Amino acid sequence: MDNYFTSLISFYGNTSPRELIKKYGSPLYVYNESILRQRCREMVSLVSYPRFSVNYSCKANTNLELLRIIRQEGIHADAISPGEVHILLEAGYKPEEIFYISNNISKEEMRTIIDKGILISIDSLSQLEQYGEMNPGGSVSIRLNPGLGVGHHKKVITAGDDTKFGIDLELIPRVKEIARKYELKIVGINHHLGSLFMEGDVFIEGAKLLLSVAKEFSDLDFIDIGGGFGIPYRKQENEPRLDLRNFGKKLSPILENWAKEYGKQVEFIVEPGRYIVAESGVVLGKVHTIKENHSTSYIGTDIGFNVLARPMLYDAHHDIEVYKINENCLEKNYNKVTIVGNICESGDIIARDRLLPEIAEGDIIGIVDAGAYGYCMSSNYNSRLRPAEVLITAEGKDVLIRRRDTLDDLMRGFLP
Ligand SMILES: *Cc1c(COP(=O)(O)O)cnc(C)c1O
C-alpha cells in the first residue's frame, strides 16, 4: 500500500523526494510530464468521431509550463477570467484556441474578451442582451442547464435545479428572440454538469439531454458537452479508474448519429480540467512534529490548507505516501494518524485517521493526485509563502517551473 502509486510509475524520475526538498525547499509541488502527456492523449483519443476537440479547463492549474505541454498535445483551453486569458496567451494559445465561459461578468470584461477575438459562452438572458448591444452581429455560444447535475460535493454541482449556472431550457425561445434582435449567430451550445464523475453513464445521459435540445438551434458549429471526468483519489483502496475506453465507445455513436440527423458534422468538445492535471502532481512536505492529543496522533507538517485547500474546502480525500528520511529503515508498523498543517485553525487537516507506516520527525510525506485545484487554490494565508513548483521531465530531470514566494511577494501592492 505505501508509496505504491509514485514508485510504480517512478514519479520522481532520476531524483527523489528527499533530494527535491533539499534542492528546492519544502513544501513543494512536483509534476510529472509523462503522466500529464498521457492523460492529455487519453482525452484527445476519447471518441472516434472525427471533429472532436478537448478544451482544458485551465482553472485546475495555470502553471505556464504545464499549459505549454498541454497545448503541445493538441488541446485548446477554457478560460473563465481575464487573468486566465492573459496567462493562456502568454503560454502561446491563440485567441481562437480559447473559449471563454462567462459567468456574471462586467461589461468591461465582456468588451475585453470580445476585443481579443475570443468566443464567449453566455450564461443568462440579461448577459445575452448586453452582449447583443455591445457586439451586434457577433457569434456566441449559449450555456444551457438541461436540469441534470453531478458532483463529488454540493459546491461543485454546476447544473440541475440548484445552481447559478446555465440558462433554463424553457427560456430558449427568449434566447432566440434576443439573438434575432441583435442578429447574433448562435454557433455553439455548451453545458457542464459538475465535477468528478466516476461512471460515464451520467455524463452520457447529460450529453443526450443537451443534444435533444441542440436541434432547436439551426446554426451550430459546435456542441460542448462539458467536463468533470473523475480520477480515482483512493488508489490505496484500489478504486477503479473511470473506464474511458468503454465510455468513448458508448459516446461515439451518439455523437455520430446526432451529426447525421442534424445534417452537419458539427464539432464536439469536452472540457476536462482535473482529469488532465490531477494525477501528474504531488505535494511534498516535511514532518516537523509528532504529538498525541486526547488519543489522536497528530503528524504536524508544513502542508497547511494555504498549500492544499481541497481537504479543508470539500472534505476531499488525497492518498498519502510516506518517504522515510532514513531510506534503509523499512518500517512495517502501521499507525492510525491524523495529518495536519501549520496554519492557526483547527480545520487545518489534510488527512484524518489514516493507517500509515510509522512516521518519524524529519520524514517526508507526499500528498498525491494534487495537480488539479492544488497550487491554483494556494494562498498566502497566515502570511505563509506559496510553495515552488518543479517538473520532472520525460527524461527524468527536475526543472523549476515556478519559484517559491519570497517575503517581498508578501509586500506586493503596498504603497511605500
Ligand atoms: C471547472 C469547470 C470544468 C472542469 O471541471 P473538472 O471537474 O475539473 O473537469 C469544465 N467546465 C466548466 C464550465 C468549469 O467551470
The ligand as a Gaussian input file, in Angstrom:
#p B3LYP/6-31G(d) Opt

LIG

0 1
 C      -14.388000      23.757000     -13.695000
 C      -15.032000      23.572000     -14.986000
 C      -14.702000      22.492000     -15.797000
 C      -13.718000      21.431000     -15.391000
 O      -14.158000      20.667000     -14.334000
 P      -13.305000      19.391000     -13.899000
 O      -14.119000      18.750000     -12.849000
 O      -12.006000      19.870000     -13.397000
 O      -13.156000      18.530000     -15.117000
 C      -15.291000      22.394000     -17.029000
 N      -16.190000      23.324000     -17.446000
 C      -16.539000      24.367000     -16.694000
 C      -17.516000      25.348000     -17.202000
 C      -15.986000      24.531000     -15.438000
 O      -16.335000      25.579000     -14.701000

